[in-house]
Amino acid sequence: MKEIVVSGIRSTGKLHLGNYYGAITNFLKMQKEYNCYFFIADLHSLTTHPTPANLNDSVKTVLVDYLACGIDPEECTIYVQSDVPEIIELYLYLNMNAYLGELERATSFKDKVRSNPDNVNAGLLTYPVLMAADILIHKAVKVPVGKDQEQHLEMARTFGNRFNRLYNSEYFPEPYAFSYAKNLVKVPGLDGKGKMGKSEGDANCIYLSDTPESIRKKVSRAVTDGGPTAENQQKPEAIRNLFDLMKIVSAEDTLAHFDEQYNKMAIRYGDFKKQLAEDMIIATNPIRERINDIANDSDYLRKVARLGADKARESAQKTIKEIRELIGFRSF
């Protein structure tokens, strides 16, 4: 029997290079070797209070992007999180044994409180519990997550193990982070500070659907500095981020050339950015073309969503039936 893999992406709009290289490239390999459940996390996105129209459009956009990247609904299960109500039921049960202190200590929660103190809602606090429900509902053992999600995965193990102890069972297996790469990939953004993410604004991201013109413009505006002031000096974060992006999308000899130029204090950031932009365009061209085709096929998108919901619920309903029995719920 194939091992079970679960992972998802929030439905907050278009997918970017961070999503692709941080998660989807793993999905493409895993779907051939494992029993994979890949979901669109529209419930998680409610913490930011999207309008109904924006939520619907975002779910469709992510589904289109998934399919355009090569996720195959015949080889794996692609579904929308809210189409599987059993996840919400498990979320409730896990919340009963998730403690305030451990939730408040979560790094992502503390970051959200600092960045948006006027929207500290219960959904943000219990985000790790819902993520645990996403994983445990299918009894997954492998979860392809980025480095920023490793703490949440540890919490999922904690919640699953706590349930097992409380109900004297070994029901939930321990999920762990999984990547085909030696290290989990963290794709930096263009703002010179951290990872690529939509929350930092469109200028920080290269979306898979971006036109070549848009990519060139965004990269040209990426944060740099005045250039190295000594040979072989350590790169500051903003420059290191751009080199990390080049390492992901460019050929090894291209990266080596500009690295040498930097170390010799001969680098011209304009030339560097032009090369980086063109390599990004080449990397995203096939996906961008498929996005345009799939987005116009509504019948196919509805078929994929229905198929995924049916497959995911079959697994989730089995889990909930067994969970209810362990907890002590009975039907008379």
VENHU-V617585 format. One record per helix or strand of 2 or more residues. SS is the DSSP state (hx for helix, st for strand). FROM is the first residue (numbers start at 1). TO is the last residue. If there is no record, write none. Layout:
SS,FROM,TO ; SS,FROM,TO
This chain:
st,4,10 ; hx,17,33 ; st,35,41 ; hx,44,48 ; hx,52,69 ; st,77,80 ; hx,81,83 ; hx,86,95 ; hx,100,104 ; hx,107,115 ; hx,117,119 ; hx,122,125 ; hx,127,136 ; st,142,143 ; hx,147,166 ; st,176,177 ; hx,198,200 ; hx,202,204 ; hx,212,220 ; hx,237,249 ; hx,252,263 ; hx,269,294 ; hx,298,327
